[in-house]
Amino acid sequence: MHKWYVARNKIKSLIGYIRLDKQDRAEKEFKEIISEDSKITKEVTRAIYDLGEVFEVKKASSYINKINSTLRRNPKNIFLRLIRQEIAYNSYEYNEKDLLEINKKDLELFPDEPNFINFKGLILWNLDKHDSAIKYID
């Protein structure tokens, strides 16, 4: 079985646990997810975007902190960086300044990653910098 397939399914399980407010199961699943280094496929990206939507109303900072801790050991993990941007972008706990800082760090390591470029555009759009945003939005 492909790693991306397993990652996608784990993300979908995590979404279910969060929506059902099963925090213990969600945290266990999340620990397994962040221990992986999956490729970013279309299927994984869609699952990550779905994951971001559940953090609209859930506390995201504890998840972001766990990701940051893992990234200190493995800074080139693009999979976790994308999950972090998606969770932060959809959370009410992070403002656009925070998001731009996260995005800037990710783009420094992966300047050609389309997901990070697109996030930059979305963040700029939210800041009403539409002329700048259009250059980045996919």
Long-range contacts (C-beta under 8 A, 24 or more apart in sequence): 3-36, 3-38, 3-39, 4-38, 4-39, 4-41, 4-43, 4-44, 5-43, 6-36, 6-38, 7-33, 7-36, 7-38, 7-44, 7-47, 7-79, 8-41, 8-43, 8-44, 8-46, 8-47, 10-36, 11-44, 11-47, 11-48, 11-50, 11-51, 12-47, 12-50, 14-51, 15-47, 15-50, 15-51, 15-54, 18-54, 18-55, 18-58, 19-54, 30-63, 30-66, 31-66, 33-83, 34-66, 34-67, 34-70, 34-80, 34-83, 35-70, 36-79, 37-74, 37-77, 37-79, 37-80, 38-79, 39-79, 40-78, 40-79, 40-82, 40-113, 40-115, 44-79, 45-82, 45-115, 48-82, 48-83, 48-86, 49-86, 51-83, 51-86, 51-87, 52-86, 52-87, 52-89, 52-90, 53-90, 55-87, 55-90, 55-91, 56-90, 56-91, 56-92, 58-91, 59-93, 60-87, 60-88, 60-90, 60-91, 60-93, 60-94, 61-91, 61-93, 63-87, 64-88, 64-91, 64-94, 75-109, 76-109, 78-109, 78-110, 78-113, 81-106, 81-109, 81-110, 81-116, 82-113, 82-115, 82-116, 85-115, 85-116, 85-119, 89-119, 89-122, 89-123, 96-123, 96-126, 96-127, 99-123, 114-138
